[in-house]
Amino acid sequence: MSIAACIDHTLLKPTASAEEIDALCREAKAYGFAAVCVPPPFVRRAAGLLADSKTKIATVIGFPFGYSTAKAKLAETLQAIEDGADELDAVINLIALKNSDWDYLAEEIALLIPVIRREGRILKVIIESGVLTDEEIIRCCEIYAKAGVDFLKTSTGYAQKGASAEHVQLLRRHLPSAIKIKASGGIRDYAFARQLLAAGADRLGCSAGVTIVKQQIENNE
C-alpha cells in the first residue's frame, strides 16, 4: 500500500500563498494523499480544488499555541465547517495543562465535540507531546478518550520537538483502539515515517509528503 494514504499533505506556514495551496492540492490529487491540511483562510479554496477527489480537507483550530479561548476555538470550528473542512486539528490549551487545570481541558473539548459530531466531521486533538511529560501525555489520553475524539495528534510542528516513536507508542498503550493517532512534526523522510507507523500511528502530518512517497517507491515497498 502506498504510504500516501496515511499522509495529511500539509502547508501551514503563515506566509502561504494561493499558488502554493493550489500546488499542494494538485499534488494531493496526483499522489492520493489522505488529506490536505491548510490554514483556515484557504479551506474554501482547497475544498473547491479537491471537490472531485477522495482527498479530505483538514484545517487547524487554535493554531499553533492553543491558548485562544474555548469560545474562540468554537467560532473557528464553525467557520471551518462552513467553508468545507472535513477534519479539524485543534490545539489544546497548553497553559491550562501546564497549570494542571484539567477541568478546563475537559470543558474545552466538551464545547467542540457536539458541533463536530452534529456535522459529521473528524476531530484531531493536538497535545504537543514534545513539551509534555509522560504523565501529562497519559492524562491527556484519559481526558480525550473520555471525550470520544477521533484522533490524538502529537504535535503542531512549531514546538522544540515534534513527533517521536516513543510518544506514539505511549499514546497507543493508553488510548482505546477506536481512537487513532496522528504523528506530526519533523517527518521529513520515508524511514522515519515508516518508524512512526510501526509504532502505532495511523496518520502522518507532513509537508514532505511527495518526498516520502518517492522514497517509498525507490525502496520498492
N, C-alpha and C positions, 0 to 999 in steps of 0.2 A: 504494500500500500504506500502511496506517496505521502510523505510527511506533510505535504501542503494541506491535507485535510485536517491537520491538527493545529494549523497556524492562523493566528489573527494577524494579518498583514497590517503593520502599524506605522502611522505617521502622526506624531503628537507634538512636534516642536512648535513653539509659539510663533514662529515666522513662516509656517507652512503656507504655500501659495496654492491657488486654484489649479495651476498647471501640475503641481506635484500631486495633488489629490487625484486629478484625472489620471495621471500615470500610475498611481497606486491602484486605482480601480481597474485599469487595463491589465495590470499585472495579476490582480486577483482573479480576473476572468481567465486569463491565459493559463495560469498555474492551478486554478481550482482551490484557492485558499478558503478556509472555513469562514472567515470574516475579514472585513477591513475595519480597523479601529482608527477613527478620525476625530479631530477636535469638534466640539459641538456646533460651531458655525458652519461646518462643512457636511453635516449629517444629511441635510436635504439634497445637496448636490450629489453626494455619494449614493444616496438611495435612488436618485434618478438614473445615474450611470449604471447601476447594478440591478435595475428593476427586472431585467430579463435573465438574471443568473441565479445560481443557488447560493452565492456568497452573501452572508448576513452583514448587516450594518451595525457596528458597535461604536459606542462613544463613551466618554468619561464623565463622571459626576464628582464634583468637589475636588477636581484635579488641579495640581498634584499633591497639595498638602493636607487636604481633608478637613481643615478647620473652619470651613464655612458652616453656617448654622444648618440644622436639620431641615428647617423650612426652606432655606435656600436650595438645598440639595433636592428637596421635593419639587421645587419650581423648575430646576434644571431637568429633572427626570421627566416631568410632564411635557416640557418643551421638546426634549429629545424624542419622546414617543410621538408627539405631534409631527415632528419633522421626518419621522420614518425610521428611527432606531429600533433594531430588533433586540439588541443586547446592551445593557447598561453596566459599565465598570465603575463602581462607586468606591471612593476612598473613605475609609473610616476616619473618625476624629481622633487623631493620634494624641492630641493634647489631653483629651478625655482619658484615653488609655493610659498614658504615662502618669496621669494623676489618679489612676485606679478608680475612675468614675465609670464603672461597668454598667451601671443603670442607664447612664446617658447613651452608651453604645447600643444597649438593648432597645431603648426608646427610639433612637435614631433609625435603626433598621426597621422597627415596627411601623414607622411612618411611611417608609418607602415600599415595603413589601405589598400592601394591599393594592396600590396603584399598578405596580408592575405585574402582579398576578391577574388583576382585572383585565389588563390589556394583553395578556398572554406573552409578555416579554421575559427575557432571561436576565437575571441579576448576578453579577460577579462582584464580590466584595474584596477590595484591595486592602490588605492588612499591613503592608510594608514590612515583611518579615525580617529584612536585613537590619532593622533597627530595634527589633524586639528580642527579648529573652525567650528561651524555650517555654518558660512558664506562661509568659504573655501570649505566645502563639497557641498554646494549649487552651488557654482561657478563651481566646478568640474562637477556636474550634467549637467550644461548648456553646458560646453565645450565638454564633451564626448557624450552627447546626440546629439549635432550638428554634431559631427564626425561620429555618427552612429555605436558605438561599440556594441558588443553583451551583455556584462555584465559589471557592475561596481562591483568591489570586495573591501571589507572593508580593508583587512589587509594582511601583509606578515606573521605575526606570530612572527616577530622579533622586533617589537616596544614595547614600555612600555605597551601599551594597545591594545588588539585585538578587536574582534567583540563585538558589543552591540546591543540589540534590539532597543534601541533608535536611533542609527545611521542607522540601517536598515530601520526603519520607516521613518527617514528623507530622505534617498535616495529614498524610494518608493514614497514619496509625491512629489519629484522634478524630477523624471525621467518619460519619456514616458513609457507606459505599454509594449512596444515592447522591451525595454531594461531590461534585467534580473539583478538580484542581487546575488552575491556570498558572503556569510559571511564566514570569516575565522579568526583564531587566538583565541586560548583558548577554543575551543569547545571540551570538554572532556566527556560530559555525555548527555544522551538522553533528559533530562529535558531542558537543555539549547539549544540543537539542535532544539527541538520542539518549544521552545520560539522564536528562530530566524526565523524559517519557518513561524510561525504565524504572525511575524512582517512584513513579506514580502519577505524573502529570497527565492530564487529558488534553489540555490545550496549551499552546505556547504563544506568547505575545512578543513579537519581534519585528524590527524594521529591516532585518537582514534575511527575510523570508526567501527571496529569489536566490540569494547565495546559498542558503541552506538546502533548498531543493536541488540546485545544480550540483552541490557536493554529494547529495544522496545518489543522484544519477551517476556521477563519476565513480562512486563506490560500488555501482551495480547492485544497489539494495532497493 
